[in-house]
Amino acid sequence: MIISTPKGREELEALLAGYRTLFLVGCGACATVCKVGGEDEVFATQEWLEAGGREVVGSMVLKEACHVMRAARELRRYRSQVDEAEVLLVLSCGGGVQSISSCTDTRVLAGVDSLFLGNIRRFGEFEEKCSLCGECILNETAGICPVTNCPKGVLNGPCGGMEDGHCEVDAERDCIWAKIYRRLEKQQRLAAFDRVVEAKDWSKKFKPGRHQLARNPGSGVEK
Amino acid sequence: MSRLAEKLAQQQFVMTAEIAPPKGVDVTSALARAELLQTMDAINVTDNQGACMRMSPVALARLLIEQGYEPILQLTCRDRNRMALQSELLGAAALGIENLLLLTGDHPQFGDHKAARPVFDLDSVQLLKAVAQLQQGVDMAGKALNHPPRFFSGAAVAPAAEPQVLVLKKLAKKVACGAQFFQTQAVFKRSQLESFMASAGLFRTPVIMGVLLLKNLRMAEFLNRNIPGVQVPEDLLQRLEGAADPLAEGVKIAREMVVLAREFCQGVHLMTFGHEDLLPQILADPSV
């Protein structure tokens, strides 16, 4: 899921300077789980805006703001209200903001900062595990990603900053290579640690990413 | 072949020290420090050390060569992708730089440009491999060079870092990828060095042991708290605390470490932080 965090009220205030009428958009997927753009947050934002003397001419919570066509369709249903607004404030990840900005000429503002693709530890606690690098090496690293979990993305064992098995960048955390080593040891696969890992092919992470399903989706294998 | 490489090949004990390029374009004080390090076999030139932006080490290394010194160019993966690293290496070779110390590099979080994007396109092992490949006349894309560079490639290791088995495994990878010598993080404990060298010595790759001048207790405690892979043991902390003249005690400790280096390693890398004038005392024979 996409983990995001709200922009500060001060920053929003500066962004909204000069605008009086707004249309609010939330998202029922990740932004709801992250408590930045669900029904509750859209409502709280509306109250805050109105207390500040602004008029919220309408609001909606999309099912998934990242779905481009569906977002456009749902937004059309609110057309008269959207037309009244000087600006749209979107409380979703950057992907969702762009679904909206691509289907209106009215200014669209992002109300949150997108952070990372995250796993959920428990309610409200998120951790980055995958960098979407385009070339998965988890099969060789005991199912722990060093590209993501090592702040330097080192692929060949601990850097010189490891101390007592901890990371120099964040002493609270284990050095991920110490962790990979322990797991490989348990699996009796230490040879995987000894091999020299080649430089990563970053062309696999071409920006902007684009992907089209194969013609026979569901077979599980890319043809 | 560099003088450093030659001396190590002849199994002579070598001495190195380091200087940092200036923040700015005036190299006067850097060159003045180099003069105090005249007796060293080679001088490391650090690369945006501690992730703080300074003059290019390639520039200062070349200026050192012009003054008759032999530099060890430090090169980190933090600020350059594989194209920039390779082109920097070709440039360094063209400028007569032979010795390299190839590092992953400190994270920008520790430096003065915290907002900088960390590159780390390669790690130190991959960089060593790239250097070996360049020397065979081929770049990382498999393209031929019109003339290959010649280098003497070094790598870093922290003998005191735990778990040591991981440190040794990484060291083995570095040797396999072309490391021809090692420079170590500061060592303060005989038993640690002994167990490290019992394994590291098997690779028959020269190890230049780091010796750091402790100026006082505060500095030692700072190192223990903030510098990964450096551990000043309790007995040394007590010696510094009890000493009437902590700096003199620090010199004494450093001298003992040089003796250790002579016993177990092939050279010593001296870190004296502005006290280069004390080098003769640190290098003096303690039995005299």
Contacts between the chains, C-beta under 8 A, distances in Angstrom:
chain1	res1	chain2	res2	distance
A	151	B	107	5.6
A	151	B	109	7.6
A	151	B	118	7.4
A	152	B	77	8.0
A	152	B	78	7.8
A	152	B	104	6.1
A	152	B	105	7.7
A	152	B	107	6.2
A	152	B	118	6.6
A	152	B	120	4.6
A	152	B	123	7.2
A	153	B	120	5.1
A	153	B	123	7.8
A	154	B	104	6.0
A	154	B	120	7.1
A	154	B	123	4.4
A	155	B	123	5.7
A	155	B	125	7.9
A	155	B	126	7.2
A	156	B	123	5.3
A	156	B	124	7.6
A	156	B	125	3.9
A	156	B	126	6.9
A	156	B	170	6.9
A	156	B	173	5.6
A	157	B	125	7.5
A	157	B	166	6.2
A	157	B	169	6.0
A	157	B	170	4.1
A	157	B	173	6.5
A	158	B	161	7.8
A	158	B	166	5.2
A	158	B	167	7.3
A	158	B	170	6.3
A	159	B	104	4.8
A	159	B	123	7.4
A	159	B	124	7.6
A	160	B	103	7.3
A	160	B	104	6.8
A	160	B	156	5.6
A	160	B	157	7.6
A	160	B	158	5.3
A	160	B	161	7.3
A	160	B	185	6.9
A	160	B	228	7.0
A	160	B	229	5.9
A	161	B	106	7.3
A	161	B	107	7.5
A	161	B	228	4.4
A	161	B	229	7.2
A	162	B	158	7.9
A	162	B	161	5.5
A	162	B	162	8.0
A	162	B	166	7.0
A	162	B	167	7.8
A	162	B	228	6.5
A	162	B	229	7.3
A	163	B	161	6.3
A	163	B	162	7.4
A	163	B	228	4.0
A	163	B	229	6.2
A	164	B	162	5.1
A	165	B	162	6.5
A	165	B	163	5.9
A	168	B	106	8.0
A	168	B	107	7.1
A	168	B	228	4.4
A	169	B	107	5.0
A	169	B	109	5.8
A	177	B	166	6.5
A	178	B	163	6.5
A	178	B	166	6.2
A	181	B	163	7.8
A	181	B	165	7.8
A	181	B	166	5.8
A	193	B	169	6.3
A	194	B	169	6.4
A	194	B	172	7.2
A	194	B	173	7.3
A	196	B	125	6.2
A	196	B	129	7.0
A	196	B	173	5.6
A	196	B	176	6.4
A	196	B	177	6.1
A	197	B	125	7.7
A	197	B	126	7.7
A	198	B	126	7.1
A	199	B	82	6.3
A	199	B	121	7.2
A	199	B	122	5.4
A	199	B	126	4.7
A	199	B	130	7.6
A	199	B	140	6.8
A	200	B	121	7.8
A	202	B	121	7.0
